Amino acid sequence: MQGEIASDIKGGSKLRKPASLKRQEAVAGFIYISPWLLGFLAFTAFPFLASFYLSFTDYTVVSQPRFAGFANYVEALSGDDLFWGSLRRTFTYAVVGVPLGILGSLTCALLLNQGLKGTTLFRVLFFLPSLTPLVALALLWQWIFQPDFGVLNFLLAKVGIDGPGWLSSIEWALPSLIIMALWGTVGGGQMVIFLAGLQGVPQELYEAVEIDGGGPWFKFRHVTLPMISPTMFFNLILGVIGALRVFTVAYVSTEGGPAYATWFYILHLYTQAFKYFNMGYASALAWLFFIILIAFTYLQVRASRHWVFYAGEQG
Amino acid sequence: MSARRHPYLLYLPVLLLGTLFIGPFLWTVGSSFKHPTEIYVFPPLLWPREMQWQNWQEVWIQVPFARFARNSVVVTGAAVVGQILSTTLVAYGFARFRFPTRDFLFMVVLSTMILPFEVLLIPQFLIFRELGWLDSYKPLIVPFYFGAGPFFIFLMRQFFLTIPLDLDQSARLDGAHSLRILWSIILPLSRPALATVAIFSFLANWDSFLGPLIYLNTMEKYTLPLGLRFFQLVADAGGAPREHLLMAASLTVSIPGITLFVVAQKYFVRGIVLSGIKG
């Protein structure tokens, strides 16, 4: 056996391996990936299908699942008062928060990419908030937003603004959560990805613009922006998915309130599943969420053809 | 470039942003050292008159914080070890062996990256309930020994592919078994990738909230994020101000991640960039 392997390798990789060796290699390969394969079947594939099945049943854990046809879906789309509301709030949160986040991250990255002295230190400062565990982040901001003794309303009062009730106000709770999310994400991974994107822009392009007498804005608009559009697209896709899944911060700081003002989709799903044990109904919510995510991602990929520029592609 | 012409002008927005990011931390640090009588006052004190160092100790006494910390270390440690082990083996399988359906299976790995885990949450809960694993750490640990975290598999495989095959082959010539090659040739060269996986796995598990929230019922078993939440509820219920303690607790929980970042910055950047640009 050993001799066979040796001669095979000496003969170069172009030579075909004997069938027995190929089989040996295949068996070894399967053994190595088997942890994932088992895990995938048990914790992903099976739950995925089971969730689909459960979404068509009435199941509250105490009894066997009872087939209910489309009842759960009908209930979600036309009977459940909180379904459309939670979906609307979640979308508002994403539609406002994600573009602001991308704009903020890009601004930070552009500033850190100017070769200023102390850039390393600033990068650390910008990055720190994103390292705060979400529960800690929620508690920290709860105290900043505290209407009577918090630092934010104190600072606002100094410039003559009578600050709102923030997390305890129906109008301001959702914006407050967006502010918290921005603080926690703008200087984090998104910014680092933009930085890498910016560093990948060929210097010659800027030099070419300079020779033609183009100013900084022209450089940004016609070189930087197109060159980093794939990076922006990536951040957009991940940002939207992340925003639509918002849960922990809302659960800890507002519990969906006041008056359901921050009752997000996953909070609704969690409550149905693990507070009321409506597992069938919650599974339908999960599948609707999955379909919405896929549709949204697909639409973004479609739309990206009009604004994302890949340098390697022709025209 | 404009930066070279007026560099000082650019410091203005940088400092402004830096203040916005770091300001909330400073307020939190200040609050964590306040005396209880300095909490509910207006105008608020930005910094305590006298540092109350004992607040940071108090946290460990008022709630079973030491217990929560120990639980978090156990769960996070076990999950990270499992993640590294299974990720390495699986990525090695995908990177170095030819077998039928390999490319298809790897596509499956990639496609599970975009699958939101909320979709799987309920059946997973029911499976673990069936297994009698509720209110134990098993649901939070065991999946990581079975290749949970497709992104890490992807990252590790990409890294293995950059290691020249010649190294494997010469070792095989010497009669080394594939496991031996992985251990003594591939892994020593893969330290950066291993560090990246370890760091991001640590952060994700340390921060994990929804999983523990669903699976852990007994207070003694809470991990730090759940413990913080528990502390918040207790603090809100009482009359005396507890914000200084809550802030000290929040900062305590944040320290490991921040420390990790400060000492291993380059691995952070590498990990994020690998995920972002090549993903």
Interface residues (C-beta under 8 A of the other chain):
Chain A: Q2 I5 A6 I9 S13 K22 E25 A26 V27 A28 G29 F30 I31 Y32 I33 P35 W36 L37 L38 G39 F40 A42 F43 T44 F46 P47 F48 A50 S51 L54 V61 T107 C108 L111 L112 Q114 G115 L116 F122 V124 L125 F126 F127 L128 P129 L131 T132 P133 L134 V135 A136 L137 L139 L140 W141 W143 I144 Q146 D148 F149 G150 V151 F154 A157 W183 V186 G187 G189 V192 I193 A196 G197 G200 Y206 P216 T231 F234 N235 I241 R245 F247 T248 Y251 V252 I266 L269 Y270 A273 F274 M279 A282 S283 A286 W287 F289 F290 L293 T297
Chain B: M1 S2 A3 P7 L10 Y11 P13 V14 L17 G18 L20 F21 I22 P24 F25 W27 T28 S31 I39 Y40 V41 F42 P43 P44 L46 S86 L89 V90 Y92 G93 F94 R96 F97 R98 F99 P100 R102 L105 V108 V109 T112 I114 L115 P116 E118 V119 L120 L121 I122 P123 Q124 F125 L126 I127 R129 P143 Y145 F146 G147 A148 I153 L165 Q169 R172 L173 G175 S178 L203 W206 D207 F209 L210 L213 I214 L224 P225 L226 L228 R229 Q232 E243 L246 M247 A249 S250 L251 V253 S254 G257 I258 F261 V262 Q265 F268 V269 I272 V273 S275 G276 I277 G279
